[in-house]
Amino acid sequence: MSELEDYPPPRGYLPPDPARIQQSLLEEQVELWWFREPRKSLLCYCASVVLILGCGLGGVGLLSTTTSVSSEWRLGVGTALCLLALAVLLKQLLSSAVQDMNCVRSRRRIELLKSGGLSDLLVVLLTGLSLVTCGAVLLKVALANHMPKPGQALNDMFISGVVLLAGGGTTVLAVALYSLVVFLINRTDPEQRLRDRGVGVFTISGRMRETRRETASSLAQLI
């Protein structure tokens, strides 16, 4: 051990960088790839929950008020809302199941399937576009039938169309704004951002020794 401690370091020796070592260890941990961006994952997960509750409750509300043939639009729109809520829920359940089974070892597929990944954005975007489509159709039918008429209260079809159009438009704009913010963040010093993200997710216990004697002692003990 004394010989290793007294052995002179090679010329140009640089002490190890703890942050770089931590990042290298992170790259080898497949389980941690699902949690590399916790804030983004939490934001997308909350948005999915809001969509599930909103579409589900709206669909159930419309279906429960369908009482006659004249309310066929309630049946169609209510069914569409329930299917949208089910699609968002299935996506979240699929991501959780794949993560728990640990059957995916590809970084590209994990980045696609994890909460906050590309699949979440696509599901939320398609849901928003579907809401906009349903709202536009209802408004078109309501205005074609001269509803609401002057001096009369707004009818249910017109109100539902406005609500769906506003909710879908807000969802699409939120996805576009979110994508723009993520793109700008990725453009600003990606290496430093990746290093900070790795340190925030996983921290090695202990501190790397920078002196030559302590480094040699650790190497000797390891051997």
C-alpha positions in Angstrom: 0.0 0.0 0.0 2.9 2.4 0.8 4.3 1.8 -2.7 1.0 2.8 -4.3 0.7 5.9 -2.1 4.2 7.0 -3.0 3.8 6.3 -6.7 4.0 9.6 -8.6 1.0 10.4 -10.8 1.4 10.5 -14.6 2.1 13.8 -16.3 -1.1 15.7 -17.1 -3.1 13.9 -14.4 -6.4 15.6 -13.6 -8.5 14.8 -10.6 -11.8 13.0 -11.3 -14.9 15.2 -11.8 -17.6 14.0 -9.4 -20.4 15.4 -11.5 -19.2 13.6 -14.6 -18.8 10.3 -12.7 -22.3 10.7 -11.3 -23.7 11.3 -14.8 -21.9 8.2 -16.1 -23.4 6.1 -13.4 -26.8 7.5 -14.2 -26.4 6.5 -17.8 -26.1 2.9 -16.8 -29.2 2.8 -14.5 -32.2 1.9 -16.7 -34.7 2.3 -13.8 -33.7 6.0 -13.4 -34.4 6.8 -17.0 -38.1 7.0 -16.2 -37.5 9.7 -13.6 -34.9 11.9 -15.3 -37.2 14.9 -15.5 -39.5 14.8 -12.5 -41.0 18.3 -12.9 -42.0 17.6 -16.6 -43.4 14.2 -15.7 -45.5 15.7 -12.8 -46.8 18.5 -15.0 -47.9 16.1 -17.8 -49.4 13.7 -15.3 -51.5 16.4 -13.7 -52.6 17.6 -17.1 -53.7 14.0 -18.0 -55.6 13.8 -14.7 -57.4 17.0 -15.4 -58.4 15.8 -18.9 -59.6 12.5 -17.6 -61.8 14.1 -14.9 -63.1 16.8 -17.3 -63.9 14.6 -20.2 -65.2 11.8 -18.0 -67.5 14.0 -15.9 -68.7 15.9 -19.0 -69.4 12.7 -20.9 -71.3 11.2 -18.0 -73.3 14.4 -17.5 -74.4 14.5 -21.1 -75.2 10.8 -21.2 -77.2 11.0 -18.0 -79.4 13.8 -19.5 -80.2 11.9 -22.7 -83.9 11.3 -22.4 -85.4 11.5 -25.9 -84.6 11.1 -29.6 -84.3 14.9 -29.8 -81.1 14.6 -27.6 -79.1 12.5 -30.0 -76.3 15.0 -29.9 -76.0 14.4 -26.2 -75.5 10.7 -26.8 -72.9 11.3 -29.5 -70.8 14.0 -27.7 -71.1 12.2 -24.3 -69.8 9.0 -25.8 -67.0 10.8 -27.5 -65.9 12.5 -24.2 -66.0 9.2 -22.3 -63.8 7.6 -25.0 -61.3 10.4 -24.8 -61.1 10.1 -21.1 -60.6 6.3 -21.5 -57.9 6.8 -24.0 -55.9 9.2 -21.7 -56.4 6.8 -18.8 -55.2 3.8 -20.8 -52.1 5.7 -21.8 -51.2 6.4 -18.2 -51.9 2.8 -17.2 -49.8 1.5 -20.1 -46.8 3.6 -19.1 -47.1 2.5 -15.4 -47.4 -1.2 -16.4 -44.4 -1.0 -18.8 -42.4 0.8 -16.1 -43.3 -1.8 -13.4 -42.4 -4.8 -15.6 -39.1 -3.2 -16.6 -39.4 -4.9 -20.0 -38.2 -1.9 -22.0 -34.4 -1.3 -22.0 -34.2 1.2 -24.9 -33.7 4.8 -24.0 -35.6 6.0 -27.0 -38.7 3.9 -26.1 -38.5 5.0 -22.5 -38.4 8.7 -23.5 -41.4 8.0 -25.7 -43.5 6.1 -23.1 -42.7 7.7 -19.8 -44.9 10.4 -18.3 -43.9 13.6 -19.8 -42.6 12.0 -23.0 -43.7 12.4 -26.6 -46.6 10.0 -26.2 -48.1 12.2 -23.5 -47.9 15.2 -25.7 -49.5 13.4 -28.6 -52.3 12.1 -26.5 -53.0 15.5 -24.9 -52.8 17.2 -28.3 -55.2 14.7 -30.0 -57.6 15.1 -27.1 -57.5 18.9 -27.5 -58.1 18.7 -31.2 -61.0 16.3 -30.7 -62.6 18.7 -28.2 -62.2 21.5 -30.7 -63.8 19.4 -33.4 -66.8 18.4 -31.2 -67.3 22.0 -30.1 -67.1 23.4 -33.6 -69.7 20.8 -34.8 -72.1 21.7 -32.0 -71.8 25.4 -32.6 -72.3 24.9 -36.4 -75.4 22.9 -35.8 -76.7 25.3 -33.2 -76.2 28.4 -35.4 -77.6 26.6 -38.4 -80.8 26.1 -36.4 -80.8 29.7 -35.4 -80.0 28.9 -31.8 -80.0 30.8 -29.5 -82.7 33.0 -30.8 -82.8 36.7 -29.7 -84.5 37.2 -26.4 -84.2 33.5 -25.4 -81.9 31.8 -23.0 -78.9 30.0 -24.4 -79.8 26.4 -25.3 -77.7 23.4 -24.1 -76.2 22.6 -27.5 -74.8 26.1 -27.9 -73.4 26.2 -24.3 -71.8 22.7 -24.7 -70.2 23.8 -28.0 -68.7 26.9 -26.5 -67.4 24.9 -23.5 -65.9 22.2 -25.7 -64.3 24.7 -28.1 -62.8 26.8 -25.2 -61.5 23.7 -23.4 -60.0 22.1 -26.6 -58.5 25.4 -27.7 -56.9 25.9 -24.3 -55.5 22.4 -24.4 -54.0 22.8 -27.8 -52.5 26.2 -26.9 -51.0 24.8 -23.7 -49.4 21.9 -25.6 -47.9 24.4 -28.1 -46.6 26.7 -25.4 -45.2 23.8 -23.4 -43.4 22.4 -26.5 -41.9 25.9 -27.2 -40.6 26.3 -23.6 -39.1 22.8 -23.7 -37.4 23.5 -27.0 -35.9 26.8 -25.7 -34.7 25.1 -22.5 -33.0 22.4 -24.5 -31.2 25.0 -26.6 -29.6 26.7 -23.6 -26.5 24.8 -22.4 -27.8 21.3 -22.7 -24.6 19.8 -21.1 -24.9 21.8 -17.9 -28.7 21.1 -17.8 -28.0 17.4 -18.1 -25.4 17.5 -15.4 -27.7 19.4 -13.0 -30.5 17.0 -13.7 -28.4 14.0 -13.0 -27.2 15.4 -9.7 -30.7 16.3 -8.7 -32.0 12.7 -9.4 -29.2 10.7 -8.0 -26.4 11.6 -5.5 -23.5 9.4 -4.7 -23.0 9.1 -1.0 -19.7 10.5 0.1 -17.3 12.9 -1.6 -14.7 12.2 -4.2 -11.2 12.6 -2.8 -9.1 14.9 -4.9 -5.7 14.5 -3.3 -3.3 12.1 -4.8 -2.7 10.2 -1.5 -6.3 9.5 -0.8 -7.0 8.5 -4.3 -4.2 6.0 -4.3 -5.3 4.6 -0.9 -8.8 4.0 -2.2 -7.5 2.3 -5.3 -5.3 0.1 -3.1 -8.2 -0.9 -0.9 -10.3 -1.7 -3.9 -7.6 -4.0 -5.3 
